[in-house]
């Protein structure tokens, strides 16, 4: 028996990987929820090209278009309507000199529109899901480390009061280290980042951190000595430092074959981890929440709100389905 479900899809084109999540819109009583029905991640690593040469190579473009074509077919199989998906590209695409040309090629060949967003837009999407996790009268530093950039947000009494994006990310740092350069090579940017975090953390009395991104999620899972059954996923600064020390002492072969990290994670997790750790030290916070949410989740929330009237109209025609009094943000469920 088929039970029709409205579905939404978000495609996040990052500097390290491309992620696609398809979620079904569930409605019962006056409550809406988004349930993940498909998740695909592919380590395209646009940042490897862009941060080294300033361009997306022809070889990488070919893979890029082929993978997006596969995602287009996947969305068709799931009956995702043409206006029910969103594609956003971040640091690598906005840095690439041929980024606009690549986006135009994707539009021409696949009919898919890629929105190249800046750091503020990226933070705005993530804010949609982060703000639901905050507690009253507590003040947070949100740290989101990508392959090409790092976004910081300060929340004071559940309200975002400051935000800043820095072109410092895991792939950029890794490439510097492989080239024999230390953080001294980017001292000015690193110093500005430290000053911004320290000043705003002090001004707004930050006491906790929230970390998002694939690398902090992996560091959190590696640091757990037992299954975490707590409602609030958190990790201490000391535990992050210990896990990073263990990874730093391992070869690439050991990270892949002993720690069981994917190759595209094994080489960037330490540079990314040091950004999280440094930010916590600058803010003088000792604990970080790791909620396992990110850009794609905020994109899905935005899609839901953009099409809410459409979903509600469809539900109004279902027997026994009461019309909600107000628009609400859906809960995300696995």
C-alpha positions in Angstrom: 0.0 0.0 0.0 1.4 3.4 -1.0 1.2 6.3 1.4 2.0 9.5 -0.4 4.4 11.9 1.4 5.5 15.4 0.5 9.3 15.5 0.4 12.0 18.2 0.5 15.6 18.0 -0.5 18.7 20.0 0.4 22.0 19.8 -1.5 25.0 21.4 0.3 28.0 21.9 -1.9 30.9 22.3 0.5 34.6 22.7 0.0 35.3 19.1 1.1 32.1 17.2 0.3 28.7 17.4 -1.3 25.8 16.4 0.9 22.2 15.7 -0.1 19.4 15.0 2.3 15.8 14.2 1.4 13.2 14.5 4.2 9.5 13.7 4.3 7.1 16.2 5.7 5.0 14.5 8.4 1.9 16.0 9.9 -0.2 14.7 12.8 -2.6 16.8 14.8 -1.0 20.3 15.0 2.6 19.1 14.8 4.8 19.0 11.7 8.0 17.0 11.6 10.7 16.4 9.0 11.9 12.7 8.8 15.1 11.9 6.9 14.5 9.3 4.2 17.7 9.6 2.3 21.2 10.9 2.9 24.1 10.8 0.5 27.6 12.3 0.9 30.4 12.4 -1.7 33.9 13.8 -1.0 34.1 15.9 -4.2 36.8 18.2 -2.6 36.3 21.3 -4.7 38.6 23.1 -2.3 41.6 21.1 -3.3 41.5 22.7 -6.7 40.2 26.1 -5.8 42.5 26.9 -2.8 45.5 25.8 -4.8 44.8 27.2 -8.2 41.8 29.5 -7.9 39.9 27.4 -10.4 37.7 24.3 -10.5 39.4 22.0 -13.0 37.7 20.3 -15.9 38.2 16.9 -14.4 36.5 18.1 -11.1 33.7 19.8 -13.1 33.0 16.5 -14.9 32.6 14.7 -11.6 30.6 17.5 -10.1 28.1 17.5 -12.9 27.9 13.7 -13.0 27.2 13.5 -9.2 24.6 16.3 -9.4 22.9 14.4 -12.2 22.8 11.3 -10.0 21.2 13.4 -7.2 18.7 14.8 -9.7 17.6 11.2 -10.6 17.5 10.3 -6.9 15.2 13.2 -6.2 13.0 12.1 -9.1 12.7 8.6 -7.7 11.6 10.1 -4.4 9.1 12.3 -6.1 10.6 15.5 -4.9 8.8 18.3 -6.8 11.0 20.6 -9.0 10.5 23.6 -6.6 10.9 21.5 -3.4 14.7 21.4 -3.4 17.5 23.8 -2.7 21.1 23.8 -3.8 23.6 26.0 -1.9 27.4 26.2 -2.5 29.8 27.7 0.0 33.4 28.8 0.3 35.0 26.9 -2.6 32.4 27.9 -5.2 32.4 31.5 -4.1 36.2 31.6 -4.1 36.6 29.9 -7.5 37.3 32.4 -10.4 35.2 30.1 -12.7 32.5 29.5 -10.1 29.9 31.5 -11.9 30.7 29.7 -15.2 30.5 26.3 -13.5 27.1 27.2 -12.0 25.9 28.4 -15.4 27.1 25.1 -17.0 25.1 23.1 -14.4 22.0 25.2 -15.1 22.4 24.6 -18.9 23.2 20.9 -18.8 21.0 19.8 -15.8 18.5 22.6 -15.3 19.5 22.8 -11.7 20.1 26.2 -10.1 23.1 26.5 -7.7 23.0 29.4 -5.3 26.5 30.5 -4.3 26.0 31.9 -0.8 28.3 34.0 1.4 29.3 33.4 5.0 26.4 35.5 6.4 23.8 33.5 4.4 25.4 30.3 5.5 25.2 31.3 9.1 21.6 32.4 8.7 20.6 29.0 7.4 22.4 27.2 10.3 20.8 29.7 12.8 17.4 28.3 11.9 18.2 25.0 13.6 20.8 26.2 16.2 18.4 28.7 17.9 16.0 25.8 18.8 18.8 24.2 21.0 19.5 27.3 23.2 18.5 27.7 26.8 17.3 30.9 28.4 19.9 33.1 30.2 22.8 31.1 28.7 25.3 32.6 26.3 26.9 30.6 23.5 29.7 30.7 20.9 28.7 28.8 17.8 31.6 27.5 15.7 31.1 26.0 12.3 34.3 24.9 10.5 34.1 24.0 6.8 36.7 23.1 4.3 37.3 26.7 3.2 35.8 29.0 5.9 34.9 29.2 9.6 31.7 30.9 10.8 31.3 32.2 14.3 28.0 33.3 15.9 27.4 34.7 19.4 24.0 34.0 21.0 23.0 36.1 24.1 19.7 35.1 25.8 18.6 33.1 22.7 19.3 35.9 20.3 22.1 36.1 17.8 24.0 39.3 18.6 27.2 39.0 16.5 28.5 36.9 13.6 31.6 36.8 11.5 33.0 34.6 8.7 36.7 34.0 8.2 38.4 32.4 5.2 40.1 29.7 7.3 39.1 26.1 7.0 40.3 22.5 7.2 41.4 22.1 3.6 43.1 25.6 3.5 45.0 24.7 6.7 45.9 21.2 5.4 47.3 22.6 2.2 49.4 25.1 4.1 50.8 22.4 6.3 51.6 20.2 3.3 53.4 23.1 1.7 55.6 23.4 4.8 53.9 26.5 6.0 52.8 27.1 9.6 50.0 29.2 10.9 52.5 32.0 10.8 51.8 32.2 7.0 48.3 33.4 7.8 49.1 35.2 11.0 47.0 38.2 10.2 43.8 36.3 9.5 44.4 34.0 12.5 45.0 37.0 14.7 41.8 38.8 13.6 39.9 35.6 14.3 41.4 35.3 17.8 40.6 39.0 18.6 37.0 38.7 17.3 36.3 35.6 19.4 38.0 36.8 22.5 36.4 40.3 22.4 32.8 39.1 21.7 33.0 36.2 24.1 34.0 38.6 26.9 31.4 41.2 25.9 28.5 38.8 25.9 29.7 36.6 28.8 29.9 33.4 26.7 29.9 30.3 28.8 29.3 27.4 26.4 30.2 26.5 22.8 28.2 24.8 20.1 30.1 23.0 17.3 28.8 22.1 13.9 30.4 20.4 10.9 31.5 16.9 10.0 34.8 17.1 11.7 33.5 18.0 15.2 30.8 15.3 14.8 33.5 12.7 14.1 35.7 14.0 17.0 32.8 13.7 19.3 32.0 10.1 18.3 35.6 9.1 18.6 35.9 10.6 22.0 33.1 8.6 23.5 34.2 5.7 25.6 30.6 4.4 25.9 27.4 4.9 24.0 26.1 8.4 24.8 22.5 8.2 26.0 22.3 11.8 27.3 19.8 14.1 25.8 22.4 16.7 25.4 25.5 15.7 23.4 28.5 17.5 24.8 32.3 17.2 24.8 34.9 18.9 27.0 37.8 20.9 25.7 40.2 18.6 27.4 38.6 15.6 25.6 38.9 17.2 22.2 42.6 18.0 22.9 43.3 14.4 24.0 41.6 13.0 20.9 43.5 15.4 18.6 46.8 14.4 20.2 46.0 10.7 19.6 45.2 11.4 15.9 48.2 13.6 15.4 50.5 10.8 16.6 49.0 8.4 13.9 50.0 8.1 10.3 47.5 8.5 7.5 47.5 4.7 7.1 46.7 4.3 10.8 43.9 6.9 10.7 42.2 5.0 7.9 42.9 1.4 8.8 43.0 1.6 12.7 40.8 4.6 13.5 38.6 3.7 10.6 38.3 7.2 9.2 37.4 7.8 5.6 40.5 9.1 3.7 38.7 12.5 3.0 38.1 12.8 6.8 41.5 11.5 8.0 43.6 14.2 6.4 41.4 17.2 7.5 40.2 16.3 10.9 43.3 17.5 12.8 43.5 20.9 11.1 39.7 21.4 11.6 40.0 20.2 15.2 42.6 22.7 16.1 40.3 25.5 14.9 37.5 24.3 17.2 40.0 23.9 20.1 41.6 27.3 19.6 38.2 29.1 19.5 37.2 27.4 22.7 40.5 28.6 24.3 40.1 32.1 23.0 36.5 32.2 24.4 37.6 30.5 27.7 34.9 27.9 27.5 35.4 24.3 28.6 32.4 22.5 27.1 30.9 22.2 23.6 27.5 20.9 22.5 27.7 18.8 19.3 24.1 18.6 18.0 24.9 17.0 14.6 23.1 19.7 12.5 24.3 21.9 9.8 23.7 23.9 6.6 21.5 21.2 5.0 19.2 21.2 8.0 18.7 24.9 7.9 18.0 24.7 4.2 15.3 22.1 4.8 13.8 24.4 7.5 13.8 27.3 5.0 12.1 25.1 2.3 9.4 24.0 4.8 8.6 27.6 5.7 8.6 28.8 2.1 6.1 26.1 1.1 4.2 25.9 4.4 0.9 27.2 2.9 1.2 24.6 0.2 1.6 21.8 2.7 -1.2 23.1 4.9 -3.5 23.3 1.9 -2.7 19.7 1.0 -3.4 18.6 4.6 -6.7 20.4 4.7 -8.0 18.0 2.1 -7.1 15.0 4.3 -9.9 13.6 6.4 -9.5 14.0 10.2 -6.5 16.3 9.8 -7.1 19.6 11.8 -5.6 22.8 10.4 -2.8 24.1 12.7 -3.6 27.5 14.1 -0.1 29.0 13.4 2.9 28.1 11.3 5.5 26.2 13.3 9.0 25.0 12.6 9.1 21.3 12.2 11.0 19.0 14.5 13.8 17.0 12.8 13.6 13.2 13.3 15.8 10.4 12.1 
